[in-house]
Amino acid sequence: DTTGNNYMHKFCNDTDDECDPAPTNYTALTTIPQTLKTPVANAETVAFQLEITTPTTPTDFSEQSAAVTVQASAI
């Protein structure tokens, strides 16, 4: 929902060609950790795309920022 002052943050796995068709294949970022790819081998890289959708009817026109944390963990 991008009404009001709501922003939408999404990501997709570009390495596995999961970004097409954009933006329907993107996973929403939430306050709960989301999985980008599993398993990932040692020294393997995973390319990903981030998307931030701006509000359609904003009332706050001040500068905004968004922090995104990417975390890798061994299982």
Backbone as ProteinMPNN parsed JSONL, in Angstrom:
{"seq_chain_A": "DTTGNNYMHKFCNDTDDECDPAPTNYTALTTIPQTLKTPVANAETVAFQLEITTPTTPTDFSEQSAAVTVQASAI", "coords_chain_A": {"N_chain_A": [[0.845, -1.18, 0.0], [0.909, 1.965, -1.08], [-0.237, 4.355, -0.391], [-0.927, 7.534, 1.232], [1.747, 8.233, 3.378], [3.259, 5.971, 2.962], [5.901, 3.766, 2.22], [7.137, 1.216, 0.054], [9.253, -1.511, 0.373], [11.234, -3.783, -1.344], [12.776, -6.899, -2.442], [14.732, -9.0, -4.685], [16.133, -12.062, -6.003], [18.702, -11.856, -8.056], [20.721, -13.446, -9.072], [19.634, -16.005, -9.446], [17.863, -15.433, -11.439], [15.337, -14.453, -10.598], [14.047, -12.06, -10.728], [12.37, -11.234, -12.72], [9.026, -11.285, -13.885], [9.504, -7.898, -13.16], [7.754, -5.662, -11.011], [6.668, -7.886, -9.805], [7.774, -10.278, -8.903], [9.167, -9.729, -6.626], [10.132, -9.821, -3.16], [8.606, -8.679, -0.242], [10.18, -6.475, 2.048], [10.293, -6.695, 5.526], [9.949, -6.156, 9.087], [10.697, -8.527, 10.026], [13.232, -10.909, 9.53], [13.995, -11.893, 6.166], [14.475, -14.522, 3.762], [16.925, -14.6, 1.299], [18.399, -16.423, -0.306], [18.971, -19.879, -0.094], [20.55, -23.029, 0.073], [23.75, -21.314, 0.406], [26.844, -21.628, -0.976], [30.236, -21.728, 0.354], [32.194, -18.917, -0.481], [30.524, -18.327, -2.585], [28.652, -15.967, -4.493], [25.788, -13.84, -4.362], [23.718, -12.027, -6.31], [21.486, -9.311, -5.952], [18.453, -7.371, -6.213], [17.144, -4.293, -5.068], [14.127, -2.617, -4.346], [12.476, 0.404, -3.863], [9.433, 1.745, -3.44], [7.831, 4.765, -3.858], [5.461, 6.868, -2.057], [2.123, 7.287, -3.354], [0.385, 9.339, -2.821], [1.676, 11.478, -1.165], [2.014, 13.342, 1.921], [4.036, 14.291, 3.357], [6.815, 15.946, 2.534], [9.456, 16.037, 3.158], [12.993, 15.17, 3.196], [13.729, 11.717, 2.955], [14.999, 8.605, 4.283], [16.233, 5.246, 4.029], [17.183, 2.408, 5.755], [18.781, -0.602, 5.043], [19.588, -3.78, 6.048], [21.817, -6.342, 5.324], [22.328, -9.64, 6.023], [24.39, -12.433, 6.522], [24.465, -15.871, 7.334], [25.84, -18.814, 8.775], [24.69, -22.118, 8.555]], "CA_chain_A": [[0.0, 0.0, 0.0], [1.747, 3.162, -1.171], [-1.029, 5.559, -0.168], [-0.437, 8.316, 2.367], [3.205, 8.356, 3.418], [3.806, 4.614, 3.037], [6.882, 3.326, 1.236], [7.244, -0.236, -0.049], [10.626, -1.971, 0.157], [11.191, -5.158, -1.845], [14.032, -7.42, -2.984], [14.648, -10.233, -5.469], [17.395, -12.767, -6.237], [19.093, -11.666, -9.455], [21.588, -14.563, -9.457], [18.785, -17.104, -9.911], [16.907, -14.865, -12.407], [14.014, -14.387, -9.984], [13.594, -10.669, -10.708], [11.438, -10.98, -13.823], [8.789, -9.896, -14.283], [9.543, -6.917, -12.061], [8.183, -5.963, -9.65], [5.786, -8.904, -9.222], [8.536, -11.371, -8.308], [9.944, -9.207, -5.512], [9.673, -10.173, -1.819], [8.526, -7.488, 0.605], [11.008, -6.391, 3.25], [9.515, -6.415, 6.728], [10.804, -6.12, 10.274], [11.091, -9.918, 10.258], [14.213, -11.292, 8.507], [13.536, -12.641, 5.004], [15.544, -15.308, 3.148], [17.232, -14.296, -0.101], [18.784, -17.665, -0.977], [19.514, -20.921, 0.771], [21.832, -22.751, 0.717], [24.765, -20.57, -0.334], [28.141, -22.275, -0.741], [31.358, -20.853, 0.708], [32.75, -18.109, -1.57], [29.503, -18.047, -3.6], [28.045, -14.641, -4.399], [24.389, -13.763, -4.767], [23.332, -10.671, -6.707], [20.077, -9.058, -5.687], [17.968, -6.029, -6.514], [16.263, -3.68, -4.083], [13.193, -1.646, -4.912], [11.725, 1.216, -2.915], [8.346, 2.425, -4.129], [7.456, 5.964, -3.113], [4.013, 7.045, -1.883], [1.382, 7.863, -4.481], [-0.26, 10.57, -2.357], [2.384, 11.877, 0.055], [1.759, 14.629, 2.57], [5.323, 14.658, 3.952], [7.742, 16.149, 1.426], [10.826, 16.161, 3.652], [13.908, 14.118, 2.742], [13.55, 10.435, 3.634], [16.084, 7.643, 4.096], [15.862, 3.873, 4.382], [18.32, 1.538, 6.068], [18.561, -2.018, 4.745], [20.686, -4.588, 6.561], [21.959, -7.658, 4.702], [23.037, -10.491, 6.967], [24.65, -13.813, 6.097], [24.72, -16.726, 8.492], [26.148, -20.223, 8.507], [23.703, -23.016, 9.167]], "C_chain_A": [[0.886, 1.237, 0.0], [0.918, 4.439, -1.052], [-0.477, 6.3, 1.038], [1.062, 8.49, 2.28], [3.878, 6.996, 3.511], [4.754, 4.33, 1.88], [6.87, 1.808, 1.208], [8.681, -0.589, -0.397], [10.566, -3.433, -0.243], [12.573, -5.581, -2.329], [13.755, -8.644, -3.833], [16.051, -10.78, -5.699], [17.723, -12.685, -7.728], [19.96, -12.821, -9.958], [20.774, -15.712, -10.043], [17.697, -16.635, -10.873], [15.482, -14.826, -11.869], [13.428, -12.977, -9.99], [12.614, -10.329, -11.826], [10.186, -11.811, -13.653], [8.774, -8.975, -13.062], [8.273, -6.084, -12.088], [7.388, -7.099, -9.016], [6.533, -10.031, -8.541], [9.385, -10.921, -7.124], [9.307, -9.627, -4.186], [9.684, -8.914, -0.962], [9.483, -7.581, 1.783], [10.099, -6.025, 4.416], [10.479, -6.294, 7.899], [11.246, -7.518, 10.676], [12.092, -10.309, 9.168], [13.607, -12.17, 7.408], [14.721, -13.382, 4.396], [15.703, -14.933, 1.684], [17.547, -15.571, -0.861], [19.33, -18.627, 0.062], [19.53, -22.233, 0.009], [22.721, -21.907, -0.193], [26.113, -21.181, 0.027], [29.187, -21.251, -0.317], [31.892, -20.189, -0.556], [31.763, -17.875, -2.713], [28.982, -16.628, -3.398], [26.609, -14.712, -4.893], [24.076, -12.301, -5.071], [21.846, -10.492, -6.422], [19.741, -7.622, -6.048], [17.081, -5.577, -5.366], [15.356, -2.697, -4.8], [12.519, -0.906, -3.77], [10.697, 1.989, -3.724], [7.893, 3.598, -3.267], [5.936, 6.101, -3.023], [3.36, 7.687, -3.103], [0.712, 9.178, -4.099], [0.41, 11.066, -1.076], [1.887, 13.211, 0.611], [3.029, 15.142, 3.235], [6.354, 14.745, 2.831], [9.18, 16.353, 1.891], [11.673, 14.998, 3.143], [13.726, 12.869, 3.597], [14.783, 9.57, 3.409], [15.597, 6.271, 4.545], [17.125, 3.066, 4.623], [17.931, 0.094, 5.784], [19.792, -2.776, 5.22], [20.678, -5.945, 5.88], [22.839, -8.49, 5.625], [23.204, -11.882, 6.384], [24.936, -14.639, 7.342], [24.995, -18.146, 8.035], [25.13, -21.085, 9.234], [24.401, -24.28, 9.615]], "O_chain_A": [[1.548, 1.52, 0.999], [1.321, 5.488, -1.554], [0.344, 5.763, 1.781], [1.592, 8.852, 1.23], [4.962, 6.884, 4.084], [4.452, 4.615, 0.721], [6.619, 1.175, 2.233], [9.258, -0.042, -1.337], [9.926, -4.239, 0.433], [13.433, -4.741, -2.594], [12.693, -9.258, -3.731], [17.036, -10.048, -5.601], [17.102, -13.358, -8.551], [19.934, -13.138, -11.147], [21.183, -16.323, -11.03], [16.72, -17.349, -11.101], [14.531, -15.128, -12.591], [12.42, -12.724, -9.329], [12.083, -9.218, -11.857], [10.296, -12.983, -13.292], [8.108, -9.254, -12.065], [7.762, -5.83, -13.179], [7.429, -7.261, -7.797], [5.968, -10.69, -7.667], [10.244, -11.675, -6.667], [8.088, -9.773, -4.099], [10.664, -8.168, -0.959], [9.589, -8.62, 2.433], [9.243, -5.148, 4.299], [11.695, -6.326, 7.712], [12.078, -7.676, 11.569], [11.831, -10.065, 7.99], [12.813, -13.07, 7.682], [15.857, -12.919, 4.503], [14.736, -14.944, 0.922], [17.017, -15.783, -1.952], [20.057, -18.236, 0.975], [18.547, -22.522, -0.674], [22.481, -21.798, -1.396], [26.48, -21.241, 1.201], [29.05, -20.059, -0.591], [32.024, -20.843, -1.59], [32.135, -17.276, -3.722], [28.885, -16.148, -2.268], [26.267, -15.541, -5.736], [24.161, -11.444, -4.192], [21.048, -11.408, -6.626], [20.622, -6.771, -6.172], [16.359, -6.375, -4.768], [15.77, -2.027, -5.745], [12.045, -1.524, -2.817], [11.05, 2.792, -4.588], [7.606, 3.432, -2.082], [5.21, 5.514, -3.825], [3.96, 8.514, -3.789], [0.495, 10.036, -4.954], [-0.215, 11.074, -0.016], [1.412, 14.079, -0.122], [3.092, 16.305, 3.634], [6.723, 13.727, 2.245], [10.029, 16.79, 1.114], [11.143, 13.973, 2.714], [13.586, 12.957, 4.817], [15.526, 9.781, 2.452], [14.666, 6.158, 5.342], [18.028, 3.047, 3.787], [16.884, -0.376, 6.229], [20.914, -2.447, 4.835], [19.652, -6.625, 5.857], [23.953, -8.092, 5.966], [22.265, -12.443, 5.818], [25.57, -14.165, 8.284], [24.448, -18.613, 7.035], [24.761, -20.814, 10.377], [23.761, -25.18, 10.16]]}, "name": "protein", "num_of_chains": 1, "seq": "DTTGNNYMHKFCNDTDDECDPAPTNYTALTTIPQTLKTPVANAETVAFQLEITTPTTPTDFSEQSAAVTVQASAI"}
